[in-house]
Amino acid sequence: MATVAPGREAPPVSPLAPTAPVDLAPLAGVRLASIAAGLKKKQGVLDLMLMEFAPGTTVAGVLTTSKCPSAPVDWCKNNLGKGKARAFVVNAGNANAFTGKAGDRTVEHTVDAVAKALGAKAPEIFVASTGVIGQPVPQDWIAKHVPDLIKKLTRDGWHAASEAIRTTDTFAKRATRTTRIGFETVTIHGIAKGSGMIAPDMATMLAFVATDAKLPAEVLRALLKSGADKSFNCITVDSDTSTSDTLLLAATGQATHAKIATATDANLKQFRIALDELLLDLALQVVRDGEGAQKLIRIDVTGATSPKSAKVIAMSIANSPLVKTAIAGEDANWGRVVMAVGKAGEPADRDKLSIAFGGTQITKNGQIVETYDEKPVAEHIKGQEIHIEVDLGLGKGAATVWTCDLTHGYIDINGSYRS
């Protein structure tokens, strides 16, 4: 997920991008700064972001399940259990992955510089990186820019931060929700980046969420895991899980509301809904910006033997190059969905399988319906948002996942990723 090489024009903004990007107002307990640190190939563009939090801020995170994680992921994994955060430091243009001990030293120097500048402890500083894999960054490259970041800290830095973390993204991704904990108003802001190398097994990109709520770290962990499982873990662009996937949630504790001790507290009902909505909003923005994407595809699988089985089957459909290219070519080839169901390795009965596109029933109990007319299906897949429904007829398991079509644009972007 690197930047466009010199001499190449940036790809146009995805046709699926939100028509009205949101602006994020200042959030109590958060300041941000973004600068150009020369990590991206195109010089002079923002590529380094610092998000500073008020003392006492709690944190939770969900990280990639890749067995080849980046040095920043390892750092976060080792320190999230402590539950406290004073800053997130995020760079784009270099993933600091597959960089061995050199990558660890870069993280350590970065963390030490930020911790000293903020008067914080090293385990309270979290780092994330995205970009080219296998290219070490000098250990002081980011650390030497910390003084500039500190000088630029502002409460109004959300927009620049969302720009600084982009790589092949064609638009910055931001979301916000205002909700309540008990009778008090709280706010949640989030930014994300992601376009390619997107698949479940964690967040499959970078995302940073902050709220002014006062919540213990163990409560944040439960809320974030539940929310990620219904959003970032239900999207795929190309079935490839990144080495750098990081989703962090910070709670600055600046809001005044009833004390919350557990994730099951009834006062958290509206907050949980709002957090889930925000995470899904950001996740779908990632899919809408899938490299070369022209169509957003929602896949609903019902009637499976279990929710887990339903999700495996849904992902089999979502990750099928044949399904994705058929949608890209606006070919109503529902037989490719049958193929994807069959190859998933989960319980399925050909003679109970029912399929619909865009609300038009195509098959029922393993047979084409007698009244099937392909015209409405053909019209549906000419649109930008495609809906595929599969009923296995075996049980009550259900799952929903989202993906995008696979176009030649994906090849163009990734074929010239480093060149």
Secondary structure, DSSP 4 states (H G I P E B T S, - for coil): -PPPPTTSPPPPPPTTS-SS-------TTEEEEEE--S-SSSTTS--EEEEEE-TT-EEEEEE---SS--HHHHHHHHHGGG-B-SEEEEEEEE---S-HHHHHHHHHHHHHHHHHHHT--GGGEEEEEEEESS----TTTTGGGHHHHHHH-BTT-HHHHHHHT-SS-SS-EEEEEEEEETTEEEEEEEEEE-SSS--SSS-SSEEEEEES----HHHHHHHHHHHHHTTGGGB-SSSPPPS--EEEEEE---S------STT-GGGHHHHHHHHHHHHHHHHHHHHT-TT---EEEEEEEEESSHHHHHHHHHHHHT-HHHHHHHHTT---THHHHHHHHHT-S---GGG-EEEETTEEEEETTEE-TT--HHHHHHHTTSSEEEEEEE-SSSSEEEEEEEE---HHHHHHHHTS--
